[in-house]
């Protein structure tokens, strides 16, 4: 509760909105790769600001709806008992029907009004949270979205209430990670005012796994198990809650998958994915499973989740650093061989290119510096060293003033100016 009240102050919320607007303006038209899918660059900030709205939602009595929702008890779809037709002497009549499928789920079995108690789904917090969920920026046009909208109507009818709502009509998804080869054709027309028309066509190439439409349609679980992708990614790639697709689908690269039975939490799954050399955090686990189904308090039962990064996990190289035995002096300004960040000291005697595995501690150890010295040479560095950029040069030594000659010998690091031995 302390976290919610700290987050949901007016000042903090205004700051969130200003930051989100700034990102959207600065990154307009830009795209980034997230979880093997190309999305608009504003996706990260929009996800955070939207989640802050969820966390800070209150009802008319000032109850924190998201906090209260952590104690709500619902269920997955109602399902037939897998053993109900096993004993012919004691099985229901439906088992004898020719078209009966024990795996099927009827409309009543998926009805939200049958999954929650009416005192809960008619509460103000439930309805307001549901309405806000329909504004999720990641909510794509799909059968599942249609299901959510239909269930919202059904819930309102049962509660004798009507709440206006909209859906986000998400445009965050640009497509699967691809490379493209483009060809341009120029057509010139010779007239008094010559014109040239360029037509550009491109062919996308999936950098994940291309899956052709399947004659014997697979369920989401089958698709996940066959191609080693998470259930959430399978649904996202096919654009369908049941993973039906009739055009080629681009799935992410494979990952080791785990069937999450018993609705475990994200924390327990992260602990399960950890080993003696890699302590997996909740954030890291969610980065591998950006389309996880359900909430992190208890994910959707039986879904497949990635236990490593899709395509493989990068291993930090073993780095041996020998600390310098003395302090090197540089008397001329060096020229950086690689880009530098704004705030790098202009009169720098030596630059060092940041490589994989570096942080401020390794750079300091390598060049005999402390935090204060490194920050004085690179004023943009924050106290946590979170903005040390890979493949950029950092300044690791100042330009030292030469000493004044005491015997008339002048050379590198020694000047005869103002020494009495010459200028």
DODRENRO-588835 format. One record per residue (C-alpha): x negated, y negated, z; residue number from 1. Coordinates in Angstrom, 3 decimals. Layout:
% residues N
       c1       c2       c3 resi
        X        Y        Z  NUM
...
This chain:
% residues 423
       c1       c2       c3 resi
    0.000    0.000    0.000    1
   -2.881   -2.392    0.756    2
   -4.153   -1.912   -2.797    3
   -0.752   -2.816   -4.262    4
   -0.300   -5.961   -2.181    5
   -3.844   -7.074   -3.043    6
   -3.278   -6.458   -6.759    7
    0.175   -7.980   -6.961    8
   -0.520  -11.528   -5.800    9
    0.599  -14.313   -8.120   10
   -3.013  -15.401   -8.642   11
   -4.148  -11.922   -9.607   12
   -1.226  -11.384  -11.978   13
   -1.802  -14.763  -13.665   14
   -5.471  -13.843  -14.068   15
   -4.470  -10.506  -15.631   16
   -2.206  -12.258  -18.139   17
   -4.849  -14.850  -19.044   18
   -7.482  -12.141  -19.531   19
   -5.147  -10.042  -21.683   20
   -4.269  -13.046  -23.848   21
   -7.956  -13.926  -24.191   22
   -8.884  -10.420  -25.315   23
   -6.005  -10.285  -27.794   24
   -7.032  -13.625  -29.292   25
  -10.777  -12.903  -29.416   26
  -10.392   -9.353  -30.759   27
   -7.542   -9.916  -33.212   28
   -7.881   -7.495  -36.111   29
  -10.732   -5.550  -34.478   30
  -10.573   -1.811  -33.829   31
  -12.376    0.578  -31.478   32
  -12.675    4.342  -31.211   33
  -10.949    5.810  -28.163   34
  -10.579    9.539  -27.601   35
  -11.261   10.293  -31.269   36
   -8.506    7.904  -32.390   37
   -8.959    4.455  -33.908   38
   -6.952    1.866  -31.981   39
   -6.697   -1.898  -31.833   40
   -9.397   -3.452  -29.649   41
   -6.751   -4.969  -27.371   42
   -5.677   -1.440  -26.362   43
   -7.841   -1.322  -23.220   44
   -6.755   -4.693  -21.823   45
   -3.121   -4.053  -22.752   46
   -3.180   -0.709  -20.948   47
   -4.500   -2.355  -17.785   48
   -2.076   -5.282  -17.822   49
    0.856   -2.934  -18.526   50
   -0.167   -0.607  -15.691   51
   -0.397   -3.631  -13.398   52
    3.220   -4.441  -14.307   53
    4.204   -0.893  -13.361   54
    2.326   -1.071  -10.050   55
    3.805   -4.457   -9.128   56
    7.444   -3.775   -9.991   57
    9.834   -4.505   -7.094   58
   13.574   -4.031   -6.711   59
   16.013   -6.667   -5.414   60
   15.150   -5.707   -1.822   61
   11.391   -6.197   -2.427   62
   10.605   -2.472   -2.315   63
    7.532   -1.494   -4.324   64
    9.016    0.848   -6.926   65
    5.826    2.555   -8.094   66
    4.725    3.206   -4.517   67
    8.126    4.693   -3.696   68
    8.060    6.819   -6.856   69
    5.089    8.786   -5.535   70
    7.467   10.623   -3.207   71
   10.119   11.412   -5.832   72
   10.671   15.083   -6.592   73
   11.722   16.101  -10.085   74
   10.900   19.094  -12.251   75
    9.786   20.221  -15.664   76
   12.516   21.283  -18.080   77
   14.770   24.029  -16.719   78
   13.706   27.313  -18.316   79
   15.042   30.832  -18.583   80
   13.486   33.380  -16.244   81
   10.997   35.256  -18.464   82
   12.119   38.559  -16.869   83
   15.864   37.988  -17.114   84
   16.236   40.379  -20.067   85
   13.733   42.977  -18.871   86
   16.229   45.223  -17.060   87
   18.938   46.376  -19.496   88
   21.128   47.593  -16.638   89
   21.305   44.146  -15.084   90
   20.894   41.456  -17.695   91
   23.216   38.593  -18.693   92
   25.289   38.825  -21.874   93
   23.260   36.095  -23.534   94
   20.350   38.532  -23.884   95
   22.420   40.540  -26.401   96
   22.977   37.581  -28.696   97
   21.082   38.044  -31.963   98
   19.647   34.528  -32.128   99
   18.818   34.207  -28.414  100
   15.224   33.151  -27.696  101
   14.107   33.286  -24.081  102
   11.610   30.497  -24.848  103
   14.329   28.149  -26.088  104
   15.392   25.062  -24.150  105
   18.930   23.751  -24.519  106
   19.987   20.107  -24.313  107
   21.402   20.680  -20.824  108
   18.111   22.233  -19.701  109
   16.225   19.088  -20.728  110
   18.810   16.618  -19.457  111
   17.230   14.238  -16.971  112
   20.453   14.153  -14.997  113
   19.860   17.846  -14.242  114
   16.218   17.321  -13.280  115
   16.764   14.661  -10.589  116
   19.352   14.059   -7.876  117
   21.913   11.386   -8.807  118
   21.090    9.346   -5.692  119
   17.597    9.016   -7.134  120
   18.204    8.470  -10.850  121
   20.899    5.876  -10.113  122
   18.629    3.885   -7.788  123
   17.503    0.443   -8.902  124
   13.817    1.375   -8.795  125
   14.313    4.502  -10.934  126
   16.258    2.597  -13.596  127
   13.885   -0.383  -13.657  128
   10.802    1.846  -13.829  129
   12.413    3.877  -16.611  130
   13.179    0.700  -18.561  131
    9.612   -0.526  -18.137  132
    8.263    2.870  -19.226  133
   10.032    2.374  -22.556  134
    7.813   -0.698  -23.047  135
    4.648    1.394  -22.733  136
    2.282    0.008  -25.425  137
    1.207    3.581  -26.214  138
    4.752    4.845  -26.768  139
    4.638    5.946  -30.396  140
    7.602    6.615  -32.636  141
    8.248   10.326  -32.101  142
   10.841   12.913  -31.165  143
    9.788   12.531  -27.533  144
   10.450    8.781  -27.628  145
   13.879    9.515  -29.091  146
   14.427   11.953  -26.210  147
   13.479    9.284  -23.643  148
   15.864    6.760  -25.196  149
   18.702    9.284  -25.341  150
   18.153   10.273  -21.717  151
   18.117    6.618  -20.645  152
   21.575    6.198  -22.188  153
   22.753    9.374  -20.451  154
   21.421    8.259  -17.062  155
   23.138    4.877  -17.385  156
   26.446    6.521  -18.309  157
   26.227    8.756  -15.241  158
   25.436    5.743  -13.072  159
   28.131    3.527  -14.641  160
   25.606    0.817  -15.405  161
   24.137   -0.833  -18.467  162
   20.634   -2.277  -18.631  163
   19.343   -3.995  -21.773  164
   16.075   -2.522  -22.989  165
   13.643   -2.441  -25.874  166
   10.801   -0.146  -26.853  167
    7.282   -1.327  -27.496  168
    7.179   -0.251  -31.161  169
    3.501    0.442  -30.578  170
    0.966   -0.677  -33.160  171
   -2.071    0.259  -31.103  172
   -2.682    3.465  -33.053  173
   -4.460    2.735  -36.328  174
   -5.192    6.366  -37.186  175
   -7.482    9.290  -36.542  176
  -11.238    8.779  -36.548  177
  -12.232    8.800  -40.208  178
  -14.856    7.708  -42.660  179
  -13.699    6.163  -45.900  180
  -15.154    5.976  -49.360  181
  -13.863    3.008  -51.279  182
  -13.858    2.206  -54.978  183
  -13.093   -1.207  -56.409  184
  -11.793   -1.959  -59.887  185
  -12.056   -5.473  -61.268  186
   -9.850   -6.613  -64.149  187
  -10.659   -9.940  -65.786  188
   -8.274  -11.919  -67.969  189
   -9.774  -14.499  -70.325  190
   -7.511  -17.540  -70.458  191
   -7.933  -21.227  -69.874  192
   -8.117  -20.378  -66.176  193
   -9.826  -17.015  -65.841  194
   -8.496  -14.753  -63.112  195
   -9.910  -11.610  -61.599  196
   -7.869   -9.006  -59.758  197
   -9.583   -6.543  -57.419  198
   -7.882   -3.315  -56.406  199
   -9.457   -1.319  -53.587  200
   -8.535    2.271  -52.844  201
   -9.956    4.435  -50.098  202
  -10.011    8.106  -49.236  203
  -10.012    8.899  -45.521  204
  -12.096   11.776  -44.195  205
  -11.220   13.199  -40.780  206
  -14.207   13.325  -38.420  207
  -12.397   15.725  -36.108  208
  -10.595   18.896  -37.210  209
   -8.291   18.839  -40.232  210
   -5.340   21.174  -39.732  211
   -3.058   21.942  -42.651  212
    0.694   22.397  -42.080  213
    1.300   25.864  -40.694  214
    3.908   28.178  -42.233  215
    4.522   30.011  -38.979  216
    4.783   26.909  -36.823  217
    2.750   26.956  -33.614  218
    3.934   25.564  -30.300  219
    1.840   22.820  -28.682  220
    0.224   25.408  -26.404  221
   -0.628   27.639  -29.377  222
   -2.035   24.685  -31.312  223
   -4.128   23.606  -28.311  224
   -5.420   27.142  -27.690  225
   -6.241   27.740  -31.361  226
   -8.162   24.504  -31.936  227
   -9.361   23.806  -28.370  228
   -7.728   20.417  -27.936  229
   -5.642   19.061  -25.069  230
   -1.854   19.207  -25.210  231
   -1.637   15.410  -25.091  232
   -4.057   15.038  -28.009  233
   -2.143   17.668  -30.004  234
    1.100   15.742  -29.510  235
   -0.567   12.443  -30.396  236
   -2.246   13.807  -33.535  237
    0.939   15.426  -34.841  238
    3.164   12.557  -33.726  239
    5.677   15.029  -32.370  240
    6.459   16.219  -28.842  241
    6.811   19.805  -30.072  242
    3.682   19.462  -32.268  243
    5.577   20.046  -35.506  244
    3.890   18.537  -38.569  245
    4.412   18.907  -42.317  246
    1.399   16.905  -43.511  247
   -2.285   17.525  -42.657  248
   -3.116   16.504  -39.087  249
   -6.470   15.251  -37.814  250
   -7.115   16.764  -34.394  251
   -9.983   15.563  -32.169  252
  -13.197   17.548  -31.929  253
  -12.869   20.680  -29.769  254
  -13.475   20.795  -26.029  255
  -13.435   23.518  -23.354  256
   -9.768   23.599  -22.305  257
   -8.030   24.637  -19.107  258
   -4.352   25.467  -18.584  259
   -3.235   23.277  -15.672  260
   -0.716   25.538  -13.948  261
    0.779   24.423  -10.652  262
    0.757   20.700  -11.596  263
   -2.665   19.900  -10.087  264
   -3.787   16.304   -9.575  265
   -6.368   14.565  -11.769  266
   -8.706   14.504   -8.766  267
   -8.534   18.277   -8.300  268
   -9.066   18.827  -12.041  269
  -12.080   16.489  -11.999  270
  -13.510   18.459   -9.077  271
  -12.923   21.696  -11.003  272
  -14.793   20.265  -14.002  273
  -17.748   19.203  -11.831  274
  -20.888   21.269  -11.409  275
  -24.225   21.029   -9.617  276
  -25.630   18.548  -12.149  277
  -22.540   16.545  -13.083  278
  -20.057   15.178  -10.556  279
  -17.032   14.358  -12.724  280
  -15.060   11.314  -11.554  281
  -11.337   10.766  -12.071  282
  -12.155    8.044  -14.622  283
  -14.448   10.354  -16.571  284
  -11.841   13.116  -16.593  285
   -9.206   10.671  -17.861  286
  -11.606    9.464  -20.569  287
  -11.674   13.057  -21.839  288
   -7.882   13.296  -21.454  289
   -6.582    9.862  -22.429  290
   -3.238   11.364  -23.483  291
   -2.673   13.477  -20.377  292
    0.939   14.507  -19.830  293
    2.597   13.598  -16.536  294
    1.125   11.572  -13.677  295
   -2.272   11.947  -12.045  296
   -0.564   12.897   -8.813  297
    0.598   16.095  -10.517  298
    0.098   16.614  -14.245  299
    2.718   18.358  -16.387  300
    2.676   22.056  -15.602  301
    0.810   24.383  -17.972  302
   -0.574   21.724  -20.279  303
   -4.064   22.190  -21.702  304
   -6.666   19.649  -20.589  305
  -10.265   19.021  -21.662  306
  -12.865   19.953  -19.046  307
  -15.655   18.274  -21.029  308
  -15.790   15.499  -23.600  309
  -14.304   16.416  -27.008  310
  -17.218   17.245  -29.275  311
  -19.607   17.898  -26.378  312
  -21.061   16.082  -23.387  313
  -24.252   14.049  -23.705  314
  -26.905   15.071  -21.192  315
  -29.012   12.350  -19.591  316
  -32.664   12.904  -20.545  317
  -35.244   13.478  -17.862  318
  -37.353   10.338  -17.632  319
  -40.746   10.165  -15.930  320
  -41.849    6.637  -15.086  321
  -45.319    5.710  -13.891  322
  -45.341    2.529  -11.840  323
  -48.039   -0.011  -12.800  324
  -51.027   -0.353  -10.480  325
  -51.319   -4.108  -10.992  326
  -49.492   -7.076  -12.450  327
  -50.207   -7.807  -16.116  328
  -50.501  -11.445  -17.163  329
  -49.417  -12.849  -20.524  330
  -50.584  -16.273  -21.694  331
  -48.652  -16.675  -24.963  332
  -44.957  -16.524  -25.769  333
  -43.966  -13.154  -27.199  334
  -41.531  -12.621  -30.065  335
  -38.738  -10.117  -29.367  336
  -38.637   -7.185  -31.779  337
  -34.977   -6.470  -31.013  338
  -31.900   -8.592  -30.208  339
  -31.743  -10.389  -26.860  340
  -28.771  -11.533  -24.825  341
  -27.982  -15.183  -24.162  342
  -29.736  -16.085  -20.924  343
  -33.015  -14.331  -21.716  344
  -35.977  -16.522  -20.754  345
  -37.350  -18.331  -23.820  346
  -40.943  -18.532  -22.529  347
  -41.289  -14.776  -22.193  348
  -44.675  -13.084  -22.193  349
  -43.457   -9.522  -22.828  350
  -40.243   -7.867  -23.971  351
  -39.029   -4.323  -23.418  352
  -36.335   -2.514  -25.419  353
  -33.720   -0.854  -23.197  354
  -33.367    2.866  -24.015  355
  -30.945    5.617  -22.966  356
  -31.335    6.427  -19.271  357
  -32.523    2.935  -18.309  358
  -31.024    0.792  -15.599  359
  -32.441   -2.186  -13.708  360
  -34.178    0.114  -11.221  361
  -36.094    2.009  -13.917  362
  -37.076   -1.219  -15.697  363
  -38.272   -2.762  -12.421  364
  -40.270    0.344  -11.556  365
  -41.843    0.492  -14.994  366
  -43.084   -3.112  -14.870  367
  -43.609   -3.669  -11.140  368
  -40.701   -6.095  -10.724  369
  -37.955   -6.554   -8.158  370
  -34.301   -7.440   -8.747  371
  -34.816  -11.173   -8.181  372
  -37.732  -11.326  -10.624  373
  -35.870   -9.415  -13.336  374
  -32.815  -11.666  -12.937  375
  -34.963  -14.809  -13.109  376
  -36.325  -13.609  -16.463  377
  -32.868  -12.525  -17.678  378
  -30.357  -14.843  -16.038  379
  -27.320  -13.075  -17.551  380
  -27.877   -9.925  -15.449  381
  -25.274   -9.488  -12.713  382
  -26.045   -8.114   -9.254  383
  -24.828   -4.631  -10.213  384
  -26.853   -4.590  -13.435  385
  -23.717   -3.543  -15.296  386
  -24.524   -5.652  -18.373  387
  -27.921   -4.229  -19.357  388
  -27.349   -3.497  -23.052  389
  -28.764   -0.451  -24.837  390
  -31.278   -1.179  -27.659  391
  -31.586   -4.854  -26.645  392
  -34.843   -6.484  -25.528  393
  -35.153   -7.737  -21.951  394
  -37.882  -10.050  -20.719  395
  -40.194   -8.271  -18.273  396
  -42.996  -10.833  -17.812  397
  -43.227  -14.634  -17.827  398
  -45.825  -16.658  -19.716  399
  -48.593  -17.341  -17.193  400
  -50.488  -20.609  -17.065  401
  -54.225  -20.135  -17.818  402
  -56.718  -20.744  -15.010  403
  -59.156  -23.658  -15.208  404
  -62.715  -22.624  -16.022  405
  -65.242  -23.008  -13.220  406
  -68.351  -22.186  -15.226  407
  -67.679  -23.375  -18.748  408
  -66.607  -19.949  -20.004  409
  -63.333  -20.348  -21.849  410
  -61.189  -17.673  -23.499  411
  -57.971  -15.749  -23.053  412
  -56.345  -16.829  -19.826  413
  -59.013  -19.431  -19.051  414
  -58.951  -23.052  -20.212  415
  -61.731  -25.607  -20.268  416
  -59.254  -28.488  -20.367  417
  -59.592  -30.676  -17.253  418
  -62.509  -28.532  -16.074  419
  -65.361  -30.952  -16.735  420
  -66.799  -28.535  -19.322  421
  -64.838  -29.803  -22.283  422
  -61.359  -29.952  -23.646  423
